[in-house]
Amino acid sequence: MLDFDPQRYLETAGQMPDAEIDLAPCALAMALMTHPGLSIDRYFNHLKTLTKEVKARYAALLDAGAAADAQTQLAALKHVLSDSHGYRGDQERYDDLQNADLVRVIDRSKGLPIALAILYIHAGKAQGWDVCGLNMPGHFICRIEQGGQRVIFDPFYECRILGAADLRFLIKKNLGPQAELSADYYQPCNNREILMRLQNNIKFRLIEGEDYQGALDIVRIMKLVAPSDYRLFLDEGVLYAKLEQPKASIAALETYIDKAPDPRDRYDAELLLRQMQDSLN
């Protein structure tokens, strides 16, 4: 893959229907945008290795008498990714930017829940299994389903299986003691949602560190994959304002205001737009 161009790959993905996006390679391409000149073959070969080893482990489990069910599929994923390759959550330096960068996650065998989930989803779907990420706030988790059996698991904690009590604990931990489980939290995330959520982890941490140019670069990468996501124009407008580039901020905010469907969403953007316009007078 010596001629692999991550920007061209992402631009092509941005024009695809969501279901046709290849999740892990796309996440790798996003990471490679911030690692110019890096040799990429190792990372794509690693994805192939994971899928081959999961296939072999699953076959071995079936040969040993295991049932062809979701529990056995999860056991094969856990054996390869967690037990053999050592993938686990980075509990010591959770907010480290490397934990949302799939290149560095593969290098270090640790990362954020969503970054690890991408590898599990990739390795599972390569077998034809129904593996997805769930739209749980604050802590990304996965579900695997087979023949009516559903198993929810946490890639961050070496595939720990989560029951209803565990899920309620997660919701209350992230949203407060009054929060309760909702059917919405069991809805699968599509590919673009996962990729945007992955990159938002990087963007928010860069903003917290006042690296507004770095955050703007991440937003530009996000726009390659999700060119119709109008919310990214608001991000651009705010970041250009932070960088004291009022003309660029005005252009982005005007685009956002034109595209945002809800007047309540447009209100704060209109205030910032007037502020940027006033700064030019």
C-alpha positions, 0 to 999 in steps of 0.5 A, a space after each residue: 500500500 505504498 501509494 495509499 493517500 489517507 486524504 484521498 481515501 477519506 474523501 472517497 469515504 465521505 461520498 459513500 453511503 454509511 454502510 459501505 464505509 470500512 470502519 477501521 481502515 477509515 479510522 486508521 486513515 484519519 490517524 495517518 493524516 496526523 502522521 505524515 510519512 509514516 509507513 502504513 503497511 504494518 497497521 493494515 497488516 495488523 488488521 488482517 492478522 486480527 481477523 485471521 486469528 479470530 477466525 482460527 480461534 473461533 473454528 478451534 472453539 467450535 471443534 472443541 464443542 463450543 456452541 455457535 453463539 454470541 458467547 463463543 464469538 465474543 470468546 474468540 474476539 477476547 482471546 485474540 485481541 485482549 489475551 493474545 495482543 494485550 489490548 486494554 483500556 489506558 486507565 493510567 493516562 485516559 486523557 492522553 491524545 494517543 488513546 484516540 489515535 488508532 495508529 498509536 493505539 495499535 502501537 501501544 495496545 491500549 486506548 479509549 473505549 471507542 478506539 478499542 471498540 473499532 478493532 473489535 467491530 472490525 475483527 468481528 464483522 470480518 467474520 460476518 458477525 453482528 457486532 456493533 457499538 452502542 450509543 451509550 453516553 460517556 463510555 463506548 461499549 459493544 454488542 454482539 448478537 447471534 440467533 436472538 442472543 445478545 451480549 453487551 461487552 466492554 472492550 476497555 475492560 478486556 471484554 467484561 460482559 455487562 448486565 442491566 445493573 452494570 449499564 445503569 451504573 454507567 449511565 448514573 456515573 456519566 449523567 448523574 444519579 437521577 439518570 436511567 437507562 433509555 432505549 436510545 442507549 441500546 441503538 447501534 452507532 453507524 460508522 460515521 457516528 463512531 468516527 466522529 465520536 472518536 475524533 471528537 475525543 481528540 478535538 475536545 482535548 486539544 481545545 482544553 489544552 488551548 491548541 485551537 489550530 490542532 483542533 481545527 485540523 481535526 475538524 477538517 479531517 472530520 469534514 472529509 468523512 462527514 461533509 454534510 454534517 453542518 455542526 462541523 461548520 460551527 466548530 470551524 467558526 468558533 475555532 477560527 474566532 479563537 485563532 483571531 481569524 474573523 473572516 474565516 470565522 464569519 464564512 463558517 458561521 454563515 454556512 452553519 446558520 444557513 444549514 442548521 434546521 433549528 432556530 435554537 441551534 442558530 442563536 449562539 452562532 448568530 451572536 458570535 457572527 455579529 461579534 466577528 462582524 463587529 471586529 472587522 468594523 
